[in-house]
């Protein structure tokens, strides 16, 4: 779970989330070959669902 510090809508269906210093890297793609890259919980361009746990009304 990631705490969303802020959100900015940059297009009709695109929102950029600020999660602070947290990383979405889960680990190495191949622990025996660290140059192979990473496995991500959330990657650039991936769709995601954000369930509401709280709601604030203005």
RONURO-742326 format. One line per 4 residues: their letters; for each residue y, x, z of N, C-alpha, C. Coordinates in steps of 0.2 Angstrom, whole numbers, always signed. Example, Ala and Ser with C-alpha at 12.3 -4.5 7.8 and 13.67 -1.06 7.14 Angstrom:
as	-28/+66/+39/-22/+62/+39/-16/+66/+39 | -11/+64/+35/-5/+68/+36/+0/+64/+39 $
This chain:
xxxx	-6/+4/+0/+0/+0/+0/+6/+5/+0 | +11/+2/-4/+17/+6/-4/+23/+2/-2 | +28/+5/+2/+34/+1/+4/+39/+2/-2 | +41/-4/-4/+46/-4/-9/+53/-3/-6 $
xxxx	+57/+2/-7/+63/+3/-4/+69/-1/-8 | +68/-1/-15/+73/-5/-19/+69/-6/-26 | +73/-10/-29/+70/-12/-36/+76/-13/-41 | +75/-11/-47/+80/-12/-52/+77/-15/-58 $
xxxx	+80/-20/-60/+77/-23/-67/+81/-20/-72 | +77/-17/-77/+80/-13/-82/+79/-16/-89 | +75/-21/-89/+74/-26/-95/+71/-32/-93 | +70/-37/-98/+67/-43/-96/+61/-43/-92 $
xxxx	+56/-39/-94/+50/-38/-90/+48/-32/-87 | +54/-28/-86/+53/-21/-83/+57/-20/-77 | +54/-18/-72/+57/-17/-65/+55/-10/-63 | +60/-6/-61/+59/+1/-58/+59/+0/-51 $
xxxx	+53/+3/-47/+53/+2/-40/+54/+9/-37 | +58/+9/-32/+59/+15/-28/+54/+15/-22 | +49/+20/-22/+45/+20/-16/+46/+26/-12 | +52/+29/-13/+54/+35/-9/+50/+41/-10 $
xxxx	+48/+44/-5/+44/+51/-6/+36/+50/-7 | +34/+43/-7/+27/+42/-7/+25/+44/-14 | +18/+46/-15/+16/+47/-22/+10/+42/-24 | +10/+41/-30/+4/+36/-32/-2/+40/-35 $
xxxx	-2/+46/-33/-8/+51/-35/-13/+49/-30 | -19/+47/-33/-25/+46/-28/-29/+52/-27 | -29/+57/-32/-33/+63/-31/-34/+66/-38 | -37/+71/-38/-39/+75/-45/-44/+71/-49 $
xxxx	-43/+71/-56/-47/+68/-60/-54/+71/-60 | -54/+78/-59/-60/+82/-58/-59/+87/-53 | -62/+86/-47/-61/+91/-42/-63/+98/-44 | -67/+99/-48/-70/+106/-51/-65/+109/-56 $
xxxx	-61/+105/-59/-56/+107/-64/-49/+104/-62 | -45/+107/-58/-39/+104/-56/-34/+104/-62 | -35/+107/-67/-31/+107/-73/-32/+100/-77 | -37/+97/-75/-39/+91/-79/-34/+85/-78 $
xxxx	-30/+85/-73/-25/+80/-71/-27/+76/-65 | -24/+71/-64/-24/+67/-58/-27/+59/-60 | -29/+56/-55/-30/+49/-55/-25/+46/-51 | -22/+41/-54/-16/+37/-51/-18/+30/-48 $
xxxx	-15/+28/-43/-15/+21/-41/-11/+17/-45 | -5/+19/-47/-1/+16/-52/+2/+21/-56 | +1/+20/-63/+4/+24/-68/+10/+21/-72 | +14/+26/-75/+19/+24/-79/+17/+19/-84 $
xxxx	+20/+13/-85/+19/+8/-90/+13/+3/-88 | +10/+4/-83/+5/+0/-80/+8/-6/-77 | +5/-12/-79/+7/-18/-75/+4/-18/-68 | +8/-21/-64/+6/-22/-57/+8/-28/-54 $
xxxx	+4/-31/-49/+5/-37/-45/+8/-35/-39 | +13/-38/-36/+16/-37/-30/+16/-43/-26 | +11/-44/-21/+11/-50/-17/+17/-50/-12 | +20/-56/-11/+25/-56/-6/+22/-57/+1 $
xxxx	+24/-53/+5/+22/-53/+12/+27/-56/+17 | +33/-55/+14/+39/-58/+17/+44/-61/+12 | +48/-65/+14/+53/-68/+9/+60/-68/+13 | +65/-66/+10/+72/-66/+13/+76/-71/+8 $
xx	+79/-75/+11/+83/-80/+8/+91/-78/+9 | +95/-79/+4/+102/-77/+5/+106/-84/+6 $
